[in-house]
Amino acid sequence: MSIVSQFDIANKISREPYYSTQLGSAYLGNSLELMAELPDESVDLICTSPPFALVRKKEYGNVDAHQYVEWFKTFAREFYRILKPQGSLFIDIGGTWLKGFPVRSLYHFELVIELCQPKSKGGLGFFLAQEIFWYNPAKLPTPAEWVTVRRERVKDAVNTVWWLSKDPHPKANNKRVLRPYSEAMKNLLKNGYEAKLRPSGHDISTKFQTDRGGAIPPNIIADTASSAGTFIGQPVLGEFNWILDHDLAQPVNVIAASNTASNDYYQRRCKEAGIKPHPARFPQALPEFAIALCTEPGDLVLDPFAGSNMTGRVAETLDRRWLAFELDENYIKASQFRFEADAPLVVTPLKDRKYLKTKALDLAPDYREKSSTIDDKNSHIQLDLFQSPSNDMPEQKLKFTYGHQFEPKTMHLPELMQLCKANQPDRRVLQDEIAKGYYSSHSNQNDLQKGENRSKLAMNTFLSLRAYKLVESINDDDWQYQLTDIANQILEHQTDADEVATIFARHILTSLTGMSLLKAVEAINSRGDRPKLDLIGYELEEMGYSLSPNAIYVSTMRQWLEKAGVFEKTYEINWDRVYDILELDKDYIDDIYTLTSEQKYFLLAMLQMSITELTKWNDIANYAVSVYKVRFPSKSFVKDIIQPLVEFGLISTEKTTGGRGAKPNLVKLTEKAQRELLSQLLEAIAALTEISQTELNRSFEDVVNDLDHPDKHIKGKALELLAIWMIRLTSLRFTKWRKRDYETGQGEVDVLAASDRFVYHRWQIQCKNTKRVDVEVLAKEVGMTFVTGADVVMIVTTGEFTRDAFQYAYRMMEISRYYMVLIQKEDIEAIKADRTNIIKILDRRARRVFAKKELGLTDDAVDEIESEEDSLTEFEGTLAEE
């Protein structure tokens, strides 16, 4: 389905917007009429607070409880139509009382039941993803007769927020709404936790003390106005002390957030302009929670009952596109105050603000020439909301293939394909047949619950079939499908079970995310760990996938690959079978995957450093020991490492001494290894860094020489290549550019990298083509770590660091968690002479830090020790030449 921009959608609406900002538009009118002009499946999130069914009539309009459900369903039908398949609907619904009795109305429960009934039973077909609770301490203790006079009830201080979706798995990620750890949890992370069985029977393992960046939020909304020590919009659990401090007047039933503090500016401006403010305003915490949880920057958010348009204001600040519809002109006119230059941001802007806003604005026409005043009610107003601070480009997350209720132990693939073929193109009919054929005895609930449960299971199966590209939608119609080529191929070989398994496994490995799964498992196996489901999930996350660590999708794919013989003993990869399935050059590929881990790491070290000229093998071995923490045989290195790699045609050797017993001690990559392995490594780096493979193939020496080129463009490109070379030489993973040369124009490049091998795993690298680097540069880079989260700051200069800069770096390492690596001209020349010198340089820096920090030695004492070391015969490494 093609992506429809918010501004394309705005063009579909026949009337002019009341006002517009850079990312959104507000319209005056009936939301039913306005929504009718929106395309199908064009909105990512609807977040709104419709008029409640209250006993007392409100000035903003509300419907009696007994009429409310039918009234709301007319809007809900439009909501369902315009929401994307994985979109969400957040409805803030306040409860009410039966008139004359201290008894609660059930209207909001009746509403959600009606909305979630299947369409076949007259409902709208939504799913209840979850209920969220908003506590509003500013609510009055009503009804007064039952709460403050007779004292028979407690204050009704809670609104229920129904989170509904069209799909059981709407787009959502609770990592975006993590709440801060409590002090107790911070202490646990710092001091550790003794794994034990709790009295409740829960087994609390050592994994409990892993820092995941924050606590998973509960379904209670809070904001800073009512909960000290939290961030705006991040949910917190209340404590009894909070009640004592904030709400002594009446006992309450849940704890969460106020809707007054974030509206102070809005109310003041309404008073100044003589406009009556909306009487029932959102707190910023509620739309912020929904927007952060269920959308990504650039997604489209709609509030069809906009009121004071807090939803649009929060969406704009979080770089989401938005639409707001409001029936009352006074309310929509006043809502413009939220977008004035002096208005508070109400939520914290995203870090990657400049890039994300530019990306969203690429979809927009140029409104900059249009201007007006806030007093002209009929004009189209362009509000310049805020200036965007410079920041980083976001990392794009990959999606792992969805697979649920699609396991080979319950699904016979050819039979399932026959079922799909017999019932195409009607998805509903197919899901009914899947429910009958595979889930008829699944549930022991009552008949109604059984039917609904089976329908959901069958729907999950269909979604898996679509994710595995066995079926596809027809003309973007979600309810019409057809078989794909791979499904027809399976049907052609349905009598040969082995061939079917091979065809499907080849499809998973080449067209889906199967190879990523194998790489993740191989990485875990190579570390000597057991590839459990959660470890595989974390490894895939490190590879860039957006995936829950315990997602069942990984297990589903593993089972299908196991059926084809790819996995043995659960997570042991049969590489022979992989390359049979992929029909590759087995003679060569088998050589690579039959190498021992020691041989692989030695070869990988040569590839990372591009050893295309003869180099001492013991220097390469020392590099591999330092970077990969591998242990090599001390007395049979040539026999166990060098000779097998020579026999495989991957490296060539040369002897430096004559005589009958002379052994090779110089090695380099063969043309074959450069062509078939090094080129693949550079191709992967090129895709990440947006630098051509030809440029990446240039030698370190050529790159350094170009740093003195008179052409600024050539010098700038060389500086970028130097940054990538430093990442390769330290065996880091490129994460993203922070600043490229063409952005600074000042001989400076900034890049972020990561490592799975070092204790310090987040690296912030700056390369400067300047003669001198002083302490101010280092201080600025340390300050940037609060944004990047880096543990290591590496600064590389073609010139020299001042003495003050070195002293500052060592002082920072003594008193803080940071590790600073300073590489200057003499170091670059040493690496230019021998690339393995990078490890010697880093080791020397590390020893100096250890001597100063742990042994208390002075700079002069360390200098004296290093001078003595330099005067000794050079130590040839941990591996003596044979």
N, C-alpha and C positions, 0 to 999 in steps of 0.2 A: 504494500500500500504506500502511495506517495505521501511524503510529509507535507502537511498543510501549515503554512506559517500563520501566526496570529494576525499578521497584517493582511494576508490573503483572506483570512476569515473576516476581518474587519471590513474588507471591501465587499463581502457578501451581504453585509448589513446595509439596508437601503438608506437609513438615516445617518446624519452626521453625528460623530461622538460629541458628548457634552464637553469633554476635555480629554487630552491625551498626554502621556509621558513618553519617554523613550521606549518603554517596553510594554505599554498597555493603553487601554482606552476605556472610558466610562460612558455609558449610554443612559439617557433618560427615557423611560418607557416601560411598558409591560414586559416582563421577562419572558412570558410565554410567546409573545409575538417576536421578540428579539431572538430567542433560542430557535424558533422555527426557521430562521434564516441561516443558522449555522449548519455546516456540513455534518454528515454522519461521522462518528468516531474521530472527532477532531480535538477533543479536550482531554487533557491528562488528569486533571483533578478539579472537582467541584467542591468548594469549601464554603459553607454558607450557614446562616442562622435565620431560618424563616420565621415569620410571626408565629408565636406560640398559641395554643388553644387554652387561653386563660379564662378564669371566671370573670375577671374584671376586664372591660374593654380598654385597649391601649390606643393612643393616638396614632401609632404607626400602622394600625390595622391588624386585626387578628380574628380568627374564625372560632366558633363554638366547638367544644370538644367532639360533640356527636357528629359534626359535619366535617371535621378536620381531615380525616383519612381520605375521603373522596376528593376533597379540595386539593390535598397535597398530591394525590396520584396523578392529576393532570400535569403537574410539573415534573413528577418523577419519571413519567413516560418519556418526556423530552430529555431528562438527565440521562436515561439509559441509552437513548438514541445517539446523543452527541459524545458520550464518553468513549474513549478508546477501549479496546478489549481488555487491557490490563490497567485501566484507569480506576480511580477511587472517588467515592462520594462521601464527604464528611458533613453530617447534619447535626447542628447543635440544637437540641430539643429540650425545652424546659418542661418540668412536670406541672401538674395542677391538682386542685382538690375538687371533690364533688360539692356542689353548692349546698351550704347548710349543714354539712357533716365533716367531721375530722377524718375523712377517708380519701385516699388518693385516687385520682382518675387513672385509668389504664390506657388512655388514648395513645401515648407515645409507644407503648408496647404493641398495641393493636396496629399501629402504623408500620413498625419494623417487620412484624409478622406478615402484613399484607404485601410489603415491598419485597420480601424474601420468599413468598410463595412461588412455586413454579408457574410459568406462564400458562401451562396446561390447566392449572387450577384457578386461573383468574388473577394470579399475582403478576409481579413485574420481572421476577427471575433474578433479583439481586442476591448476593451472598452477604451474610453478616460476617465481615472479616474480624471485627472486634468492637466491643463497646469501650469508649473512653469517657472518663469522668472529669468534669471541670467544676472545681469548688470555687465559689464566688463569695468571699467574706463580706462584700459590700451589699449583699442581698438583705432586704428588710425581713424581720421575723414575722412573716405572714403565713396563714391567716391569723391576725392578731387575737381573735377570740380563742383559738385553740393553743397558741404558742405563748402569748404574753399575759392573757387574762386567766384562762382556766389552767394553763400550764400542762395540758394533756399531750402536747406534741413538742418535738424539738424543731429548731429552725430548719426550713428547707433551703439548703445552701448549695445544692448540687444540680448541675445540668448534665443530662446524658448526651454524649456525642456518639451517634451511630456511625461507624466506619463501614460502609458498604462497597461492594465491588461487583463487577460483571464476571469475574473469574476467581476461582478459589485461591489463586496465587497472583494477586495484583502486584504491580511494581512497588516494592517497598524495601527499605534497608534501615534497620534500627541502629546501625553504626552511625548514622547521621544525626541521631538524637540521643546519643549516650549522655548520661548524667555524670557529674563529677563523683569520684569515689569519696566515700565517707572517710573521716579521719581514722576510724578503726580499720577500714580496708587498706588505707595508705600504709598504716603501721604493719598490717599483715604482709603487704607486698614488700615492704622494706626489711622486715625481720624474719619472714618465712612463716610457714604454718606446718604443724605436725599433722600428717594425714591420719585420720581416725574416723570411726563410725559414730555418728551423732545418736543421741537418744531416740530421735525420730526414725532412725533406721537409714538415713541418708549417708552414703559413703563419701566423705569429703577427701578427695585425693590431693596430691601435691599440685595438680593442674589448677586447683582453686587459687593458687598464689601467682598465676601468670597475669601480667599486666596487659590487658586488652585495650587500653586507651580510655576506659571509662566503664561505668556500670550499665547493663541493659536496662532501659527505662521501664517503669511500671506504666499502667494505663491511667495515670492521674496527671492532669496538666497543672503546671505551676509557673509562676514568674518571679522576677526579682522583687517585685513590690511586696510579695507576701512570704518570701522564703529567703532569708539571708544566706549568702554564700553559694548561691547557684547562679547559673547563666540564664539569660532571658529565654523563656520558652522551653527550657529543659526540665523534664518531669522529675519530681522529687517525692520521696515518701515523707509524710509529715511525722512529727514527733509530739509527744504529749506537752513538752515545754513550749512548743510553738502555739498550742491552743491557749496556754496560760498567758503568753505574751500578747497574743493578737485577738483573741475572741472570747473574752470572759463573760460577755453579756448573755449569750445563749449557748447551750451545748450543740454540737454539730455532728453530722453523720459521716463526712469524709473531709479530708484536708487537701487544699490545692491552691487556687490563685484568685487575685483580684482583677477587676476590669477598670479600675479608676486611674492608677498612676500613669499608665501609658497614654491616657487621653487628656492629660493636663493641658498640653499645648493646644490641642484641638478645641477644648472647651473655652480656653482663653480667647482664641481667635474668633470663635463663634460669638462670644460676648462682645468683642470689639466690633464685629461686622453687623451685630444686631440680628443674627440668625439663630434660631432655636436649634440646639444640638440634638442629635439622635439620642433618645432616652435609653436605648438598650444596645450598648456598644460592645463589640468583641474586645477581649484582652488580646494583645499582640501574641501572647503565648500560644493561643489555640491555633490560629492559622499558621504560625511558624512551625509548630509541631507537625501539623498535617502536611505542609509544603515540604519541609525537610525530609520527612519520613517517606513520602510517596512520589516525589518528583525529583528531577535533576535540572540543573541550569539549562534554560532554553525551553523547558516544557511550558505548556499553556494551562493557566489556572483561571477558573471562572467562579464568580460569586453572583448568583442571580438575584439575591436579596441584599444588595451591597451595603445599604445604610450609610455608615460613615466611612466605608471602604477601607477598613483596616486590612482586609485580605489583599487588596491590590497594593497597598503600601508595603506590606511585608513581602509580597511576591516581587515587587520591583527591587527592593533592597537585596533580595536573595537571587537576583538575576533570572527570575522566571517571567515569562510573558503572561499577561493577564487581561481579562475582560471583566467589567463590573456593570451590572444592570440595576437600576433603581427607579421606582415608580414616583417617588416624592422629590420634587425639584429642590426644595429647601435642603434635604439631606444630601443630595448629590452635589449641590453647590458648596455646602459646608465641607464635604469630603475633600475638596481641593486643598484645604488648609494642610492636610497631611503631607502634601507633596511640595510645600513651599521650601525655599532654600534654608530657612531658619528652623524648620520642623525637625525634631529629633528623629534619628534613624529608626528608633524603637527596637530594631534587632541588629546584631552584628553583621556587617557585610561579609560576603565570601572573600576568602583570601585571593582566589584567582580572578579577581574582579575585572581587570582590564580585558583579558582575553575573552572571558565568558560574555561580557557585555558586548564586545565587538562581534562575537559570534552570533548573538541574538539579534543585534542591530543589522547584521548583514541581510536579514530577512525583511527589513523595514524600508519603506520609502523615506525620502528625505523630507522631514517635517520642519527642518531648521529655519526655513524661510518664513514659516507661518508664525505669527505672534498676535497676541490680543491681551485683554485685561480680564481679571477675574470677575469684574462687574458686568461684562457682556455675556448674558446668560445663554445666548444662542450661538456664540462663537466656538470655533474649534481651537482649544488652547493647547499649546505645546509647553509643557513644564520642564525646565532643565533641572532635574532632580538633584544630582550630585556629581562631583568630579571623581573619576575613578583612579585610585592609587595604582601605581605600576606593580604588577606581580607576575606570578609564574603561569605557565601553560599547564592545564590540568592533565592528569594521566587518564587515558581512555580505558575503561574497564571492559573486559571481554566477557561473553556469556557462555557458560558451560552448557552442553546439551541437556535439556530437560528430559527426565525420565522417571515417571512415577506410575505405579500400577501397570508396569510394562516389563516384568521380569520373565526370563525364559522358562523358569520352573512352572509358571502358570500360563504362559502364552506360547502356543505352537505357531510359529511365524507364518508358514504357508497357509495354515488354516485361518489365521487372522487376516491374511491378505485376501483369501477367498471371500471372507465375510465383508471386507471393505469393497471388493469388486462387485459383489452381489447387491449391495445397498447404495452404491454411489448413484447420484451425487448428494443424497440427503444425509447430512450429518446427524440430525435428530434420530432418524431411523437406525442409522448405524450404532449410535450410542445405546439405543434401546436394545438392539440385538447383542451388543457386547455385554450389557447388564444381565440379560437373560442367560447368555452362554457362559459367562465367566464368574458372575457374582450372585447367582441365584440363591446360594446357600451361605452367603457371606456374613449375614447379620442375624442375631437372635432377638432383634427388637420387634416392636409391633409392626403391622403391615405398612402403615404410613411411613414410619421411620426407615423401614427396610427399603422401600421404594426410593426414598430420597437419597439414602446412603449409597445404594447401588448406582443411581444416576450420577452421583458425584464421582464414584470410582470409575465408571465408564467414561465420564468426561475426561478424567485424568489420563486414561488410556488413549483416548483420541488425541489429546494435546501432546502426548508422547509420540504417537505415530506421526504427527505433524512436525514435531521437533526433530525426529529422526529422518525426516524427509521421505517418508513412505507414502504420505498423502499430502496434497497441497490444495489451497483454496482456489476456487474458480472465480475469476474476475473480482478478486478482493472481497468476495462474499464469504463471511466467516462460517456460514451454515451450509455452504455447498462445497463439495470436495471432489477430487479425482485422484486416481493412483498415479504415482510418479514412475519414472523409468526403472528405478531400482526395485520398486515393488513388483512391476511386471517381470523383471528379470528373475526375481525370487519365485514367482509363479511358474515361469518356464522350467525351472529346475526343482519343482516342489517334491518330486519323487526321490531326489538325492539329498538327504539330510546334510551330509558333509559339505556338498557344494553350496547349499543354501547358507550354512554357517560361514563358509569362506567368503561368499559374495557379500553378506551383511557385514562381516568383520572388515573387509576391504573398504566398504562404504564408510564405516565408522572411523577408520584410520585415515582415510583420504579426504572425506567430505565433511566430517564432523570434528569433534574435539578429542578423538581417540589417541592421536599421537601425543597430545599434551598430557593426557592421563599417563601414558607410558613414560614420558619424560619425568613427570612428577614422582612416579613410583621408583624409577631408576635412580633419581637423585636421593631419595630416602634410603633405598637399598645400599647405595654406594657409601653412605655415612654410617652404615651398620645398624640403622634403626629399623624397627618393624613398621611396615607401611599400614598403619591403622587408618580408619576412615577420616578421623579428625586431622591426622598429620598430612594426609593427601590433600585435604581441603585447604590447610594452611599453605602447603607447597603450591597449589594452584593459585591461591590468592597472591603469593609472591610472584607468580608468573603473569599476573595481571588480570586474573579472572575474578568476577564478582560472584562469590559463592560462599554459602554457609559452610563452616568446617565439617559439619555432620550431615551435609545434604545427601539424600538417598540417591541423587542422580549419578554420583560416582559409582556407587555399588551396582546400580542398574547396568551401566555401561560395562563395568568389569565382568559381570555375569555373561553378557552377550559375547564379549571377547574371549572369555573362558570357554564358552561353548565351541569356539573355533580353535581352541588350543593355544591361544595367545598367552594365557596365564596358567601357571602350574602352581599347586599348593597355595591357592588364594591370590597372593600378590607376587609370585615369582615369574618373571617374564621369560617366555620361550622365544628368544630372538630368532632362532632358526625358523620358527613358524611365522613370525612377523614378516620376515623377508620372503618366505614362500608365498604368503598371502599378497604381499605388495609386488611380487614378481620383479624384484630388483636383481642387480648383478651380485649374485650370492657369493661368488668367489672373493670379491673385494670386500663386501659388507661384512661377511662372516669374519674376515680377518680383524676388522675393527672391534667387533663385539665379542671376540674371543680373547682379546688382549686382557692381561691381568690389570688390576687397578693401578699397580705401580707403573706398568707400561703406559697406561692411559694418561696418568698424571704427568709423566715425563713428556709424552707427546703433546699434551695440552699446554704445558709450559713452553714448548718450542713454538706452538701455534700462537699463543698469546704474545710472545715476543717476536714473532715472525723471523725465526732463525733461518734465514736463507743464505747466510754466509757461515763458513766453518767457525765453530765456537767450542770452547772446552766443555765437555759433557759434565764435568764435576761442578762447574759453575751453574749449569742448567739444573742439575740435581739439587744443589743447595737452594736455588730459587724455588723449586717445587717443594722441598722440605719446609721452607719458610712460609710459603703461601698456602699450600694444600695440606700441610701437616701429615704428609705421607712418609712412611719409613721404607727406605731402600735397603737391599742386601749389601752389607758392607764389604764383602769379599768376592762377590760374584756378579758385580754390577754389569760388566760387559756381557757376560754369558746370559744373565737373566733379563736384562733390559735392552741393551744396545743391539745384540745380535738378532733377537726376534723382530725388532722394528726394522732392521736392515732386510731381513728375509721377507717381510711383508711389503717391502718396497717403499717404506714411508720415510726413512732417513738414510743418508749416506755418511760414510766415515772416512777419516784420513789419519794416518799415523804421523806423529811428530818426531818420532825417534826411529832409527834404523835398527837393524839386527834381527836375528831370528825370533827373539821373544818379544819384540815390540808389539804393543797393543794400541788399538785406535783410541785417541782421546779428543779428537775433533769431530763434531757432527753438524749436520744441517738437514733441513727438510728437502726431500726429493721433489722433482717437478710434479710427480703424481700427487704427493701430499699437498703441495701448494694449490694444485688445480682442483682437487676433489675435497679437501678439508679446509685449508686456509680460506679459499674463496667462499665457502659456506659460512664460515665465521664472520668474514667481512660483510657478506650479504646481510646477515642478521643485524650487524651493527649499523649498516647503512639504512636499513628499514627503521631503526629506532632513532638515529641521529639526524636523518635527512641530509646526510653527506654521501656523495656518490661513492660507489665501491672502488672506482678508479683512484679517487683521492685518498681513500682509506688504505689503499695498497701501497702508498708511498712510504718509503723507509723513514725511520726516525731521524736519520742523519739529514735527509733531504728536507724534512719538515723544519728542523732546527736551522738549517742554512737559509731557508726562506724567511725566517723571522727578521733577517737583516735586509730584505729586498726593498728597493726604493718604492715599489708600487704598494700603496696602502691596502688595496684589495687582497693582494697576494699575501701580505704580512698578516692580515686579519684571518684569512683562511688557514694559514699556517698555525696561528694561535689556537684556532678551534681544533685542528688536527693534533696539536700538542696536548690539549686537554683529553682528547680521546686516547692518545697514546699513554698518558699517565693512568687512565682508567684500565687500559689493557695490561700495562706493565704491573699494576698492583692487583690484577685479576678481579676487578670490581665489575658490577653490572651498571651500565648506563641507565639512569632513571629519567632525567629530563634536563633540558637547557633551562638555566635561570636567566642568563643574558648571553646573547650571541654577539659577535664582533660588530655586525652591521647595526645592532641596536645601540651599542655604546659609542662606536666610532672613536674610541679612546685607547685602543690597544688593550682591551680587557675582555675576558670570556669567563662566564660563570656556569658551572654545571653541577648537577646532583647525581650521586651514584650510591650504590648499596653493595653490601657484602654478606654472604652467608658464612664466611669462614673466619673473619676477624671478630674479636670481642666487640670492637666498635663497628657497627654495621651501617650507619648512615654517614655518608661522606659529602662534604661541601667543598668543591674544588674551584679555585680561582686561578686563572693564568693571566699574567700581566707582562706586556712587552715594554718595560720601563727600566731606567737605569738604577733607580733606588726605590725601595719600599720601606716606608716608615711605620711607626706604631699606629698611626691613625687608620691605615688600611686594615691592620689586624683587628683593631677594636671594632671597626665597622662589620667585619666578617663574623666576629663573635656575636655581635648584636643580631645578625641575620639568622643565627641558629635558633632564635626564638620563633622564627617563622618556618624555617626548614626542618627543625627537629634534628639537626645533624649532631653526631657525636665527635666527628673528626673534621677539622678545618685544614685543608691542604692549600697552600698558596705557592704557586710556581712563578718565578720571575726570571726573565732573561738577564736581569741586572743583579743587584745585591740588596740584601736586607741590612738596615742599620743595626748597630749594636743595641739600641733601645728596642727595636722590633724583636730581636732574639730574646732579650731579657723579659719583655712582655709575654712572649710565647711561653717561656719556661715558667714564669710566674703564674700564668693562667693554668698551666698543667699541674702546678703544685697545689693550687687552692680550689680547683673546680673539676668537674667531670670531663671537660673537653680535652681532646688530644690534638695538638697542632703540629703540622708537618710543613716545614719551610724548605723549599727547594730553590736554589739560586743558580747563577750561571755556572759555577764550577761543578755543581752536581749534574747539571744538564750535559756538560762536556764529558763528565765521567760516564754517564749513561750512553752518550753518543759513541764513546769508545767501546763500551761493552754494556749491553742492555741489562745483563744480570746484576750490574752494579746498583740498580735501584734497590735491591734487597739489602745490600751492604750499607747503603746510605740510610735506609729506614731503620735497620738494626742499630746503627751507630746513634741515631737520634733517640731511639727507644732506650738504649743503655744510658745515655746522658740523662734522660728524664728520670730513670730509675735511680741513678746514682745521686741525683740532687734531691729527689722526693723521698726515697726510702732510706738512703744511706746518709743523707745530710751533707754530702760533699759540696764544696764551693765550685764556682766556675773554673777558677785557677787549678784546683785539684783535678777536675775532670779533664781540662786541657792538657795537664801534665800526663795523665794516664793515656789519653789518646795519642799524644806525641810519642810516648814510649811504644805504643802499639804500632805506630807507623814506622818506627825505626827497626822493628823486628822483621824477620823474613815473612813475607805475606803467607798467611795461612790459606791453603788451597781448599778449604771447606771441610765439611764433616766426612766426606768420602775421599779417602786417599786414592790416588791413581794406581791402577793395577800394573 
